[in-house]
Amino acid sequence: MSPISITVDDLPDILDNDTKVKLAGVDVDGMLRGKLVSKKKFLSIAKEGFGFCSVIFGWDMHDRLYDQELKISNKQNGYRDLIAVPDLNSFRRIPWEDNIPFFLVSFFDDDSKPVCADPRGLLKTTVEKLEKQGYNAMAGAELEFFQFKVPTSSTSTTTDSPAPSVTSFLNDNPPQALPPLTEGMFGYSITRPTLNKSYYHDVYNVCAEFRCDLEGWHTESGPGVYEAALEFGQISEMADRASLFKYVVRSVATGYGITPCFMAKPKHGLPGNSGHTHVSVVDKEGKNLLYREKKDENAPYPDIEHLSDLGRHFLAGILDGLPDVMPMLAPTINSYKRLVENFWAPVTVSWGLEHRAASVRLIAPPTSKPGATRFEVRVPGADANPYFVMSAILALGWRGVEKKLEIPIPPLGKGQDVGSSGDKGARLARSLREATDKFMSKDSIAREVFGDDFVDHFGGTRENEIRLWDEAVTDWELKRYIETV
């Protein structure tokens, strides 16, 4: 997908027949937060930006203020405005809203510095470290998600949205009562999508219209589970598209009475929703720098015979820092229900050539073409913020390059699983609490690569999530103890 280049001077012609523009930024949970503005307003702020309430960094995904007030937005600073600057090159038109213009924004403090917790700003700052050396990064994202078909109810419809409302349904029913879009386990089926073929093809086509192109689109193993592989591209643009993909799916699904679910583990006893992320490093001409042109006959492991020195250091950096950035890859309480043994999810610091059980799957010759050499990081779930995921992978990998780190553990052998005797890597965090403690520790690698301001803010938001979980009374508790204690 070719990038576009738009200047402020181009806007009057581009928006000639429009009267309004939709704008959105991204919060720490990866949710789009935005508004509709008049064309006149947009043209007046397109260059310098406009005030946007900082509370989107002061509350959680349900608009509940954090119990512990954080630095960006709080009572003391009056929930001040941030400066939201439109990214003109993010221009799209929204097919399901009469093709109105759409732009993403980035958030800045009044001193023109990126807000430390702005996901787009964090990734941009990370990419700039490579750009200063004449490099860039490419990425791909694969998102799995469950889908539920909300039963029709005469009380759950509106004029604008005739489809039934999942919120209304769940007011009167437990989540387990939501029927899946299709039954059974049927990954890569070419017949299951025909049961909902209008929806299936609508998602694919609308993604293309919205500059969110898919490379692959298929059923995954699980009731009502689909997987989308987004078209490979420059890493910042890929993060935008991964975020916007969820926006597309949810918007299209609404018209069909379907509820997509990107949480990491929606159903007990079934595989979870992965958010596998592929990353490579390239030079200014786009040449893949992870590939070693001449096979290394003396490589410490056969798996890396075709991996360049830069690639080896990059891999070492990921492995070295992975335990310290887990909240960026697995950000919710539910994330850690997916990261358990025996469900196609990595649970240790591990790697291997074409090894799908490992945390990092190396894709390289002889099993791939040279230009496709890359790392697939398999730890993130579909619930993760793609900007934070890609920032974490890139920052850790580049730290490895700068420090010339050596790969700390041997690869998993074919037939060896995580946790086996051949797995020499440490166990990753088993809970958000354990992950956040590691992330926020004084000597955390996360602090080294992202700075204290980001770690304190994002870590504080995760501590808030943990507090809410600690206070929650679950269905499991009620069913287990209501009559027995």
Salt bridges, closest charged atoms under 4 A:
ASP18 OD2 - ARG93 NH2 2.82
ASP27 OD2 - ARG33 NE 3.10
ASP29 OD1 - ARG462 NH2 3.01
ASP63 OD1 - ARG33 NH1 2.83
ASP67 OD2 - ARG467 NE 3.89
ASP87 OD2 - ARG120 NH2 2.73
GLU97 OE2 - LYS22 NZ 2.84
ASP109 OD1 - ARG80 NH2 3.01
GLU128 OE2 - LYS124 NZ 2.59
GLU142 OE1 - HIS276 ND1 3.59
GLU142 OE2 - HIS278 NE2 2.84
GLU227 OE1 - HIS218 NE2 3.47
ASP240 OD2 - ARG120 NH2 3.00
GLU293 OE2 - LYS287 NZ 2.89
ASP296 OD2 - ARG312 NH2 2.88
GLU305 OE1 - LYS295 NZ 3.65
ASP309 OD1 - ARG292 NH2 2.46
ASP320 OD2 - ARG399 NH1 2.72
ASP324 OD1 - LYS438 NZ 3.81
GLU341 OE2 - ARG427 NE 3.42
GLU354 OE1 - ARG361 NH2 2.71
GLU376 OE2 - HIS276 ND1 3.44
GLU376 OE2 - HIS278 NE2 3.41
GLU376 OE1 - ARG361 NH1 2.86
GLU376 OE2 - ARG378 NH1 3.22
GLU448 OE2 - ARG399 NE 2.91
GLU448 OE2 - LYS403 NZ 3.69
ASP452 OD1 - ARG447 NH1 3.06
ASP453 OD1 - LYS71 NZ 3.47
ASP456 OD1 - ARG447 NH2 2.94
ASP470 OD1 - ARG433 NH2 2.73
